[in-house]
Amino acid sequence: MHNAGLGSWPARRAAMSPGRVALIFEGRRVTYAELHVRIARLAAALHEAGVRRGDRVAYLGPNHPAFVETMFATWLLGAIFVPLNFRLTATEIEYQLSHSGATVLIQAPGMPAVSAPVTFSTGSLPDAEPIHPDETVAHDDVACILYTSGTTGHPKGAMLTHGNLIWNCYNLLVCVDVASDEVTLVSAPLFHVAALDQCLLPTFLKGGTSVIMPAWDVDGCLDLIAEHRVTWMFGVSTMYAGLCQSPRWADADLRSVRSLMTGGASVPAALIHRYQERGLLFCQGYGMTETAPGATFLEARESREHAGSAGLPVFFTDVRCVRPDLTGTDPGEPGEILVRGPNVTPGYWNDPQATAAAFVDGGWFRSGDVAVVDEHGHFRIVDRTKDMYISGGENVYPAEVEAAIFEHPAVAEVAVVGVPDPKWGEVGRAFVVPRQGASLAPGDVPAFLRDRLATYKIPVYVDVVGDLPKTGSNKVRKGPLRSLPLPR
């Protein structure tokens, strides 16, 4: 038997570089040798709790070394890791636990009250004699289930295999000169694939150090960069905008930083230039949960000339931009992004219908995003065929928000769109038609959603209207709604 998956990495790293620091958290340093032992102990405890190959182990909590330990211990047993978004409500989390069939939940103190067959707290993780199971794990085996906001009212569980995650690391290491002495600031949530597979795992693979932030904080970020001589970090546009707007920005000691990386929402060129003026490399990429996540990347040598570009297809992955008939677009012509490669998901957990709909024309994954490709092959993201918008780095699907609003007894119809916002990039705007004879004020909607949806999904603007623009087939036309001026 042979573990060719990610669960074998801690033992391999402990053998190669036992004394190097793997993690730093709130001033505490953990070497690769120490981390390997902690993971083996937790794996033994999970095994005693009944976890076996293919079982699902969920984690709920902010960034913490316990996240890393739980993840690798799960993989050591050949089980499947399910990281949960702690910003969700208890109802949303319960759905994901039920849908994934998680048998064990490890959660941090202060998290929403949810239930699982077996629950442990990160404050007192179970301890047992270390085990080193001889479990066969192949690259095609599912490593984790990451839930993406649903387009039909419920999130979908994107499956990522060990091979998906490993090939993404390879793609990233081709694009970014990650070094064995890298000090990576893990400041985005680890339940997102970008922090997990664009920062933590590539750093681990190279034997570098990950400095883990429990939550994003501008001052904390600047302090950690200076204290630990951080060399590399990932962030979304709101995080980078916050750093620039800090009164400490002009005098911040950023001399150790070799490169900065971003993805998710597109970053304004003016913001990129602020970092370039400080002599910093600022590289943008494009991807999604289903591509583990890298699909395109702007390498450092092109970051100035093509600022604002999402770059070129990553090394081991093919990316196309196509018309509705799946023929390739001409330079400058908008089209849908298709992705194919060893980093692309095999599909959605227990959802063969969604899986079948996601692939076309010989295994190309449909992103639902629209881009233009210039004559140099650079991709620029311009729109989304789906109605998804990105608020503060979080994907929001209007259908899920609309389904929640529609539960209000006074609501007859609703449409939600994303609108520009200087702080969050985009926020939600809901257009609500009240039921005949019912009374509905704009403030009623956010109050109704408070216990039903995560805060970032709740629309900032609510318009109570008499009707919604429709097509001839009675579908809501969202284009005219997006073009309406925002209320003052």
C-alpha positions in Angstrom: 0.0 0.0 0.0 1.2 3.5 -0.7 0.0 7.0 0.2 0.8 9.1 -2.8 -1.5 11.9 -1.6 -1.1 15.0 0.5 -1.3 13.1 3.8 2.2 11.8 3.2 3.6 15.4 3.0 4.2 16.0 6.8 6.3 12.8 7.1 8.3 13.7 4.0 8.9 17.3 5.1 9.8 16.2 8.7 12.4 13.8 7.2 13.9 16.4 4.9 13.8 19.5 7.1 12.8 18.6 10.7 14.2 21.7 12.3 12.7 24.3 9.9 9.7 26.3 11.1 6.5 25.2 9.4 4.0 27.4 11.1 4.0 30.6 13.1 0.8 31.5 15.0 0.5 34.3 17.5 4.3 34.2 18.2 4.4 30.4 18.6 6.7 28.5 16.2 6.1 24.9 15.2 8.8 22.9 13.3 8.1 20.4 10.6 9.1 17.6 13.0 6.8 18.8 15.7 3.9 19.3 13.3 4.4 15.8 11.9 4.0 14.3 15.4 0.9 16.4 16.2 -0.7 15.3 13.0 0.1 11.7 13.6 -1.4 12.0 17.1 -4.6 13.6 15.8 -4.9 11.0 13.1 -4.8 8.3 15.8 -7.6 10.1 17.7 -9.7 10.5 14.6 -9.2 6.8 13.9 -10.3 5.9 17.4 -13.4 8.1 16.8 -14.2 5.9 13.8 -12.8 7.8 10.9 -11.9 5.6 8.0 -11.0 5.9 4.3 -13.5 8.0 2.4 -15.2 9.4 5.6 -15.7 13.2 5.8 -14.1 15.3 8.6 -15.3 18.9 8.8 -13.5 21.9 10.3 -15.2 25.1 11.5 -13.2 28.0 12.7 -10.9 30.8 11.8 -7.3 30.3 10.6 -5.4 28.3 13.2 -2.7 25.6 13.3 -5.5 23.2 14.2 -6.9 23.7 10.7 -3.6 22.5 9.2 -3.4 19.6 11.7 -6.9 18.4 11.0 -6.5 18.6 7.3 -3.3 16.6 7.1 -4.6 14.1 9.8 -7.7 13.5 7.7 -5.6 12.9 4.6 -3.3 10.6 6.4 -6.3 8.3 7.0 -7.4 8.6 3.4 -10.5 10.5 4.5 -12.0 13.7 3.0 -11.5 17.1 4.5 -14.5 19.5 4.6 -13.4 23.1 5.6 -16.5 25.2 6.5 -17.0 28.9 6.2 -17.3 30.1 9.8 -19.0 33.3 8.5 -22.1 31.4 7.6 -25.2 31.0 9.8 -25.9 27.8 11.8 -28.6 26.9 9.2 -26.2 27.2 6.3 -23.4 25.2 8.1 -25.9 22.5 9.1 -26.8 22.0 5.5 -23.2 21.5 4.4 -22.6 19.1 7.3 -25.6 17.1 6.3 -25.0 17.2 2.6 -21.3 16.1 3.0 -22.2 13.4 5.5 -19.4 14.5 7.8 -19.0 12.1 10.7 -16.6 14.3 12.7 -16.6 18.0 13.3 -13.6 19.9 14.8 -14.6 23.4 15.7 -13.1 26.5 17.4 -14.7 28.0 20.5 -17.4 30.6 19.8 -18.6 29.1 16.5 -22.3 28.8 15.7 -24.0 25.9 17.5 -24.2 23.0 15.1 -24.3 19.3 15.5 -22.3 16.3 14.1 -22.1 12.7 15.2 -18.7 13.4 16.8 -17.5 16.9 17.7 -14.2 18.1 19.1 -13.0 21.5 20.1 -9.8 23.0 18.8 -9.2 24.2 22.4 -8.8 20.5 23.5 -8.0 18.4 20.5 -8.0 14.7 21.3 -4.6 13.1 21.9 -3.4 9.6 21.2 -0.3 7.6 20.5 0.9 8.6 17.0 0.0 6.3 14.2 1.4 6.1 10.7 -1.4 4.3 8.7 -0.3 2.4 5.6 -3.3 3.7 3.7 -3.4 3.6 -0.1 -4.2 7.1 -1.5 -4.0 7.9 -5.2 -4.0 11.2 -6.9 -7.5 10.5 -8.2 -8.9 10.1 -4.7 -11.0 13.0 -3.3 -9.0 15.1 -0.8 -11.6 17.7 0.1 -15.1 19.1 -0.5 -15.3 22.9 -0.8 -18.7 24.4 -0.8 -19.4 27.1 -3.4 -22.4 29.4 -3.0 -25.3 27.8 -4.8 -26.9 29.1 -8.0 -30.1 27.4 -7.2 -30.5 28.3 -3.5 -28.2 25.6 -2.1 -24.4 25.5 -2.3 -22.6 22.8 -4.3 -19.8 20.8 -2.9 -16.9 21.0 -5.3 -14.7 17.9 -5.0 -10.9 18.4 -5.3 -8.7 15.4 -5.6 -5.2 15.0 -4.2 -4.0 15.3 -7.8 -6.0 18.5 -8.4 -4.3 20.2 -5.4 -0.9 18.9 -6.2 -1.0 19.9 -9.9 -2.1 23.4 -8.8 1.0 23.6 -6.6 3.1 22.6 -9.6 1.4 25.3 -11.7 2.0 27.9 -9.0 5.6 26.9 -8.5 6.2 27.4 -12.3 4.6 30.8 -12.2 6.0 32.1 -8.9 9.6 31.6 -7.6 8.6 30.2 -4.3 11.8 29.5 -2.3 12.6 27.1 0.6 13.2 30.1 2.8 9.8 31.7 1.9 7.9 33.3 4.8 4.3 33.3 3.6 1.6 35.4 5.3 -1.6 33.4 5.3 -4.0 36.2 5.8 -7.0 35.1 3.7 -9.4 32.5 5.2 -8.1 28.9 4.8 -11.5 27.6 4.0 -11.1 29.4 0.6 -9.0 27.4 -1.9 -6.8 30.4 -2.7 -5.3 30.7 0.8 -5.1 26.9 1.0 -3.6 25.9 -2.3 -2.0 29.2 -3.5 -0.2 29.9 -0.2 -0.1 27.2 2.5 0.4 24.0 0.4 3.0 25.4 -2.0 4.9 26.9 1.0 4.7 23.5 2.8 5.9 21.7 -0.4 9.0 23.9 -0.5 9.7 23.7 3.2 9.0 27.4 3.9 7.2 29.0 6.8 3.6 30.0 6.9 2.7 32.8 9.2 -1.0 32.3 10.0 -3.3 35.3 10.7 -6.5 34.3 12.6 -8.4 37.1 10.9 -7.6 40.0 8.5 -6.4 43.1 10.2 -4.4 45.9 8.5 -2.3 46.8 11.5 -1.8 43.1 12.3 -0.6 42.5 8.7 1.9 45.3 8.8 3.2 44.1 12.2 3.6 40.5 11.1 5.4 41.5 7.9 7.9 43.6 9.9 8.3 41.1 12.7 8.7 37.9 10.7 10.2 39.4 7.5 7.3 38.1 5.4 8.4 37.5 1.8 5.1 36.6 0.1 1.3 37.0 0.6 -2.0 36.6 -1.1 -4.9 39.0 -0.8 -8.1 40.2 -2.4 -8.5 43.8 -3.6 -10.2 45.0 -0.4 -7.3 43.8 1.7 -4.7 45.6 -0.5 -6.8 48.7 -0.6 -7.0 48.7 3.2 -3.2 48.5 3.5 -2.7 51.5 1.1 -5.2 53.5 3.0 -3.6 52.9 6.4 -1.8 55.9 7.9 1.1 53.5 8.4 1.4 52.8 4.6 4.0 55.5 3.8 6.5 54.4 6.5 5.7 50.6 6.6 8.7 48.4 6.4 8.0 46.2 3.4 11.6 45.6 2.4 11.3 41.8 3.0 8.4 41.4 0.6 9.4 39.7 -2.7 6.0 39.5 -4.3 2.3 40.0 -3.7 -0.4 37.9 -5.3 -4.1 38.5 -5.9 -7.2 36.8 -7.4 -10.9 36.8 -7.0 -12.3 40.2 -7.9 -10.4 42.2 -10.5 -8.0 44.8 -9.0 -8.1 48.4 -10.3 -4.9 49.3 -12.1 -4.5 52.4 -10.0 -4.3 50.2 -6.9 -1.7 47.9 -8.5 0.4 51.0 -9.3 0.4 52.1 -5.7 2.3 48.9 -4.9 4.5 49.1 -7.9 5.5 52.6 -6.7 6.8 51.0 -3.6 8.9 48.7 -5.7 6.7 45.6 -5.0 5.9 42.9 -7.5 2.1 42.6 -7.8 0.8 39.6 -9.7 -2.8 38.9 -10.5 -4.4 35.6 -11.5 -7.7 34.1 -12.3 -9.3 30.9 -11.1 -12.1 29.4 -9.1 -12.7 26.8 -6.5 -13.3 24.1 -9.2 -9.8 24.7 -10.7 -8.0 24.3 -7.3 -7.9 27.4 -8.1 -5.3 28.6 -10.6 -6.3 28.9 -14.3 -4.4 32.0 -15.5 -1.5 33.9 -13.9 0.4 37.1 -14.6 4.0 36.4 -14.0 6.3 38.9 -12.3 8.3 39.8 -15.5 5.0 41.0 -17.1 3.4 42.5 -14.1 4.2 46.1 -15.0 3.6 46.0 -18.7 0.3 44.2 -18.3 -1.0 45.6 -15.0 -4.7 44.6 -14.5 -4.4 41.5 -16.7 -5.3 38.1 -15.3 -2.3 36.7 -17.2 -1.8 33.7 -19.4 -3.0 30.1 -18.9 -0.9 28.4 -16.2 1.7 25.8 -17.3 -0.1 22.5 -17.0 -3.6 23.8 -17.8 -5.4 24.8 -20.9 -7.8 27.8 -21.0 -10.0 28.9 -23.9 -12.3 31.8 -24.5 -15.3 30.7 -26.6 -18.5 31.9 -28.2 -21.9 30.2 -27.3 -21.3 27.7 -30.0 -18.0 26.8 -28.4 -15.9 28.2 -31.2 -12.9 30.3 -30.2 -13.2 34.0 -29.9 -11.1 36.5 -31.8 -8.7 38.9 -30.0 -10.8 41.5 -28.0 -14.1 39.5 -28.5 -15.8 38.6 -25.2 -16.4 35.0 -24.6 -16.9 32.4 -21.8 -13.8 30.9 -20.2 -13.4 27.2 -20.4 -10.7 25.3 -18.4 -9.2 21.8 -18.8 -6.3 20.2 -16.9 -5.2 18.0 -14.0 -6.2 20.7 -11.5 -9.9 20.7 -12.6 -12.5 19.2 -10.3 -14.0 15.8 -11.2 -17.4 17.3 -10.3 -19.8 18.1 -7.4 -20.4 15.9 -4.4 -23.6 13.8 -4.8 -24.8 16.1 -7.6 -24.4 14.3 -11.0 -26.8 16.7 -12.7 -24.6 19.8 -11.8 -21.5 17.8 -12.7 -22.8 16.9 -16.1 -23.9 20.5 -16.8 -20.4 21.9 -15.8 -18.5 20.1 -18.6 -18.7 20.4 -22.4 -16.8 19.4 -25.5 -14.4 16.7 -24.2 -13.9 17.6 -20.5 -13.7 21.4 -20.6 -15.1 23.0 -17.4 -17.5 25.9 -18.0 -16.5 28.8 -15.8 -19.6 31.0 -16.5 -17.2 33.9 -16.5 -16.6 36.2 -19.5 -13.2 37.4 -20.6 -11.5 39.0 -23.6 -8.1 37.7 -24.8 -5.7 40.2 -26.3 -3.3 39.6 -29.2 -0.6 38.6 -26.7 -2.9 35.9 -25.2 -3.6 37.8 -22.0 -7.0 37.2 -20.3 -8.9 40.1 -18.9 -12.1 39.3 -16.9 -15.0 41.5 -18.0 -18.2 40.0 -16.8 -20.0 36.8 -15.5 -22.6 34.8 -17.5 -23.8 33.7 -14.1 -25.1 36.5 -12.0 -22.5 35.9 -9.3 -20.8 38.9 -7.8 -17.8 39.2 -5.5 -18.1 41.1 -2.2 -14.9 41.5 -0.2 -13.5 38.5 -1.9 -16.6 36.3 -1.1 -18.6 34.9 -4.0 -22.3 35.7 -3.7 -24.9 34.1 -5.9 -28.1 36.2 -6.2 -30.4 33.1 -6.6 -29.5 32.0 -3.0 -30.2 35.5 -1.7 -33.4 35.7 -3.6 -34.6 32.4 -2.3 -34.0 33.6 1.3 -35.8 36.9 0.7 -38.7 35.1 -1.0 -39.4 33.4 2.3 -40.6 36.7 3.8 -44.4 36.6 3.9 -44.8 40.1 2.4 -42.6 39.4 -0.7 -44.2 38.6 -4.0 -41.2 38.9 -6.3 -37.5 39.7 -5.9 -34.4 40.2 -8.0 -30.9 40.7 -6.6 -27.9 42.2 -8.5 -24.4 43.2 -7.6 -23.5 46.8 -7.7 -20.2 48.6 -7.4 -19.0 49.5 -3.9 -15.8 51.5 -3.1 -14.9 49.3 0.0 -16.1 45.8 -0.9 -15.8 45.9 -4.7 -19.4 44.9 -5.1 -22.4 44.6 -2.8 -26.0 43.4 -3.2 -29.0 45.4 -4.3 -32.4 43.8 -3.9 -35.5 44.9 -5.8 -38.6 43.6 -4.0 -42.2 43.6 -5.1 -44.6 43.3 -2.0 -47.6 41.1 -2.0 -50.8 42.8 -2.7 -52.1 44.5 0.4 -48.9 43.7 2.4 -46.7 46.3 4.0 -43.0 46.1 3.4 -40.3 48.7 4.2 -36.7 48.5 2.8 -35.3 47.9 6.3 -37.5 44.8 6.8 -35.4 42.8 4.4 -32.0 42.9 6.0 -33.6 42.3 9.4 -35.3 39.3 8.0 -32.1 37.9 6.5 -29.9 38.4 9.6 -30.3 34.9 10.9 -30.7 33.3 7.5 -27.6 34.4 5.6 -24.0 35.4 6.2 -23.6 39.1 6.6 -21.7 39.6 3.3 -24.7 38.1 1.4 -27.3 40.5 2.8 -28.0 43.3 0.3 -26.8 46.7 1.3 -29.5 48.4 -0.8 -33.2 47.4 -0.9 -35.7 49.0 -3.4 -39.4 48.3 -2.8 -40.9 48.5 -6.3 -44.2 47.9 -8.0 -42.9 45.4 -10.6 -39.8 44.0 -12.2 -38.8 44.3 -15.9 -39.5 41.0 -17.7 -38.6 39.3 -21.0 -41.3 37.9 -23.3 -40.9 34.6 -21.6 -41.6 36.3 -18.2 -38.0 36.1 -17.0 -36.6 39.0 -15.0 -34.3 41.3 -17.0 -31.5 42.2 -14.6 -29.6 44.4 -17.0 -32.0 47.4 -16.6 -31.9 46.9 -12.8 -28.1 47.1 -12.7 -28.1 50.4 -14.7 -30.4 52.2 -12.3 -28.7 54.9 -10.2 -28.0 54.0 -6.6 -30.2 55.7 -3.9 -28.4 58.6 -2.2 
